[in-house]
Amino acid sequence: MGQTVFKLPDLGEGVVEGEIVAWHVKPGDLVEEDQSLVDVMTANAFDVLRDFEKANRRFDTIVLDPPGLAKRREGLATAQRAYHELNLRAFKCLKPDGLLLAALIGGSTLSELREAFSQAELDVEGGVSPRVAPFADVRDMGGLLQRAGFALPVADSDTLTVRYDNAFALMADLRAMGATNVMAQRRKAFTRRTTMIRMAEIYQQRFSDPDGRIRATFEIIWISGWAPHEGQQKPLKPGSAKTRLADALGVKEYREED
């Protein structure tokens, strides 16, 4: 099995030159951190992906670990195009029946912070502004994979609960991760001190544990899809089944007229 990992370290806004780490493992070998299996290159990752495509090089598995390509709001449009191209070119480098694995933030992430901010703004300012960006819904991801051309799509999610001393500790952690509010419709002025204090109070009242620490939800959506191949399993035509489900389950079948 050939495996390739493309890694672009965070080198600054507009910089797409990075490190590409590739390793190739024979079938049956364990995937371990064996430096003899690793070929390290320093190159423009987009150029290398284009070269792979032109040379018709294909891989069984591709895992993308892209950096933050936009350091400022002005660079968001360029970064979005870069991410789109990176994913598209990686998809073209998959072998038929090759596997895509990805993880992304899900819709219930930071639901507590969103609720606390909304209620605080209503109480203090009489209106609500967007504070937490919308995230993908796990129910939509399978359809998105199919639209992108993947076969046998699977989407699932895990929910992680992280605890903090207070809402301000949570927000400091988010800022350190670079996960601040970048929505175009966000409030342009500074948030009132009274609004922030009220938000922390609501968060503490509604989402704290007996020891006084607050909870923050992070939903991780896991998706997988396969590059199309004629040998992949396909669903049977409706009505072609030769065994009744009731027989397989050992239960009585009830028809509509019953």
C-alpha positions in Angstrom: 0.0 0.0 0.0 1.3 3.5 -0.8 0.6 6.2 1.6 1.3 9.9 1.3 0.9 12.7 3.8 1.1 16.3 2.6 2.0 18.7 5.4 2.1 22.4 5.0 3.5 24.1 8.1 2.2 27.6 9.0 4.8 29.8 7.3 2.8 33.1 7.1 0.1 34.7 5.1 0.2 34.0 1.4 3.0 31.5 1.8 2.2 28.1 0.2 5.7 26.7 0.2 6.0 24.0 2.7 7.2 20.5 3.6 5.8 17.4 1.9 6.4 14.2 3.8 5.8 11.0 1.9 6.2 7.4 3.0 5.5 4.1 1.2 4.7 1.0 3.1 4.4 -2.6 1.7 1.3 -4.5 2.3 1.3 -6.2 5.7 3.9 -3.8 7.2 3.0 -1.9 10.3 2.8 1.9 9.8 5.3 3.2 12.4 7.6 6.2 12.6 10.4 4.4 10.7 12.6 7.1 9.1 13.7 4.6 6.4 10.2 4.8 5.0 10.1 8.6 5.0 11.1 10.8 2.1 11.2 14.5 3.1 11.0 17.2 0.5 10.8 21.0 0.7 8.7 22.4 -2.2 5.6 24.3 -3.1 2.9 21.8 -2.2 0.6 23.0 -4.9 3.3 22.6 -7.6 4.1 19.1 -6.4 0.4 18.0 -6.5 0.2 19.4 -10.1 3.3 17.4 -11.0 1.8 14.3 -9.5 -1.3 14.8 -11.5 0.6 15.3 -14.7 2.8 12.3 -14.1 -0.3 10.2 -13.3 1.0 9.4 -9.9 -1.7 8.0 -7.7 -1.9 7.0 -4.0 -4.1 4.7 -1.9 -4.5 7.2 1.0 -4.0 10.9 1.2 -4.3 12.8 4.5 -4.1 16.6 4.3 -2.9 18.7 7.2 -3.2 22.3 5.8 -2.0 25.4 7.7 -3.7 28.6 8.5 -3.1 30.4 5.2 -4.8 33.6 6.2 -3.3 35.7 9.0 -5.6 38.7 8.4 -9.2 39.2 7.2 -7.8 40.6 3.9 -6.3 37.2 3.1 -9.5 35.1 3.6 -10.6 35.0 -0.1 -7.1 33.9 -1.2 -6.9 31.3 1.5 -10.4 29.9 0.6 -9.3 29.4 -3.0 -6.0 27.8 -1.8 -7.8 25.3 0.4 -10.2 24.5 -2.4 -7.4 23.9 -4.9 -5.5 21.8 -2.3 -8.4 19.5 -1.7 -9.3 19.2 -5.4 -5.7 18.3 -6.5 -5.3 15.8 -3.7 -8.6 14.1 -4.8 -7.2 13.8 -8.3 -4.1 12.1 -6.9 -6.2 9.3 -5.3 -6.0 5.9 -7.0 -9.3 4.3 -8.0 -10.7 2.8 -4.8 -8.4 5.2 -2.8 -9.6 6.3 0.6 -10.2 9.9 1.9 -10.3 10.4 5.6 -11.1 13.8 7.1 -12.2 15.4 10.4 -13.9 18.8 10.9 -15.8 20.8 13.5 -19.5 20.0 13.8 -22.6 22.0 14.4 -23.0 21.6 18.2 -19.5 23.0 18.8 -19.6 25.9 21.4 -23.3 25.8 21.6 -23.1 27.0 25.2 -21.1 30.0 24.3 -23.5 30.9 21.5 -26.5 30.7 23.8 -24.9 32.7 26.6 -23.8 35.5 24.3 -27.2 35.7 22.5 -29.1 35.9 25.8 -26.6 38.5 27.3 -26.9 40.7 24.2 -30.7 40.5 24.4 -30.6 41.4 28.1 -28.2 44.3 27.9 -28.4 45.7 24.3 -31.8 44.5 23.1 -30.4 42.7 20.0 -28.2 39.8 18.9 -25.1 39.8 16.7 -23.3 36.6 15.3 -20.6 35.4 17.7 -19.9 31.8 16.8 -19.5 30.8 13.2 -21.9 28.1 11.9 -20.4 24.7 11.5 -21.2 21.7 9.3 -24.0 19.3 10.2 -23.1 15.6 10.3 -26.4 14.8 8.4 -25.2 16.9 5.4 -21.7 15.5 5.1 -22.6 12.2 3.3 -24.4 14.2 0.6 -21.5 16.6 0.2 -19.1 13.6 -0.3 -21.4 12.2 -3.0 -21.6 15.5 -4.7 -17.8 15.7 -4.7 -17.6 12.4 -6.5 -16.8 10.0 -3.6 -18.4 6.6 -3.4 -19.5 4.7 -0.2 -19.5 7.9 1.9 -19.6 7.6 5.7 -20.1 10.4 8.3 -20.1 10.1 12.1 -19.4 12.4 15.0 -17.9 12.4 18.5 -18.8 15.0 21.1 -16.0 16.2 23.5 -16.7 18.2 26.6 -13.9 20.4 27.8 -14.1 22.2 31.2 -12.8 25.7 32.1 -12.7 27.8 35.2 -15.0 30.4 33.6 -16.1 31.8 30.2 -13.2 34.1 29.9 -10.7 31.2 30.2 -12.6 29.5 27.4 -12.4 32.6 25.2 -8.7 33.0 26.0 -8.1 29.4 24.8 -10.1 30.0 21.6 -8.0 33.1 20.9 -4.8 31.2 21.4 -6.0 28.7 18.9 -6.8 31.4 16.4 -10.5 30.6 16.6 -11.8 34.2 17.0 -14.8 35.7 15.3 -14.1 36.3 11.6 -17.7 36.5 10.3 -18.4 39.5 8.0 -21.6 40.2 9.9 -20.0 40.4 13.3 -20.3 43.5 15.4 -17.6 46.0 14.4 -17.5 47.9 17.7 -16.0 46.7 20.9 -18.3 44.6 23.1 -19.7 46.4 26.1 -18.1 45.4 29.5 -21.6 44.9 30.9 -22.5 42.5 28.1 -19.3 40.4 28.7 -20.0 40.2 32.4 -23.6 39.2 31.8 -22.5 36.5 29.3 -20.2 35.0 31.9 -23.0 35.0 34.5 -25.4 33.2 32.1 -22.8 30.7 31.1 -22.0 30.0 34.8 -25.7 29.6 35.7 -26.7 27.3 32.8 -23.6 25.3 32.0 -21.5 24.8 35.1 -20.8 21.6 37.1 -21.2 21.2 40.9 -17.5 22.2 41.4 -18.2 25.6 39.6 -16.3 24.8 36.4 -18.1 25.4 33.1 -18.5 23.0 30.2 -17.8 23.7 26.5 -18.9 21.3 23.8 -16.7 20.4 20.8 -18.3 18.2 18.1 -15.8 16.4 15.7 -17.3 15.1 12.5 -15.4 12.2 10.9 -15.9 11.5 7.2 -14.6 8.9 4.8 -15.1 8.3 1.1 -13.6 6.2 -1.7 -12.5 7.3 -5.1 -14.9 5.5 -7.6 -13.9 2.1 -8.8 -15.8 -0.5 -10.8 -15.0 -3.3 -8.3 -16.7 -1.5 -5.4 -19.9 -2.9 -3.8 -23.1 -1.4 -5.2 -26.6 -1.4 -3.8 -29.0 -3.9 -5.3 -32.0 -2.8 -7.3 -35.2 -2.3 -5.3 -37.3 -5.4 -5.3 -34.4 -7.8 -6.1 -34.0 -9.2 -2.6 -34.4 -13.0 -2.4 -34.7 -13.2 1.4 -37.2 -11.5 3.6 -36.0 -9.3 6.4 -38.6 -10.8 8.7 -37.1 -14.2 8.2 -33.6 -13.0 8.9 -34.8 -11.4 12.1 -37.1 -14.2 13.1 -40.1 -12.0 13.5 -43.6 -11.9 12.1 -44.1 -9.7 9.1 -47.0 -7.2 9.3 -48.5 -6.0 6.0 -50.3 -2.7 5.5 -53.7 -4.5 5.4 -52.9 -6.1 8.7 
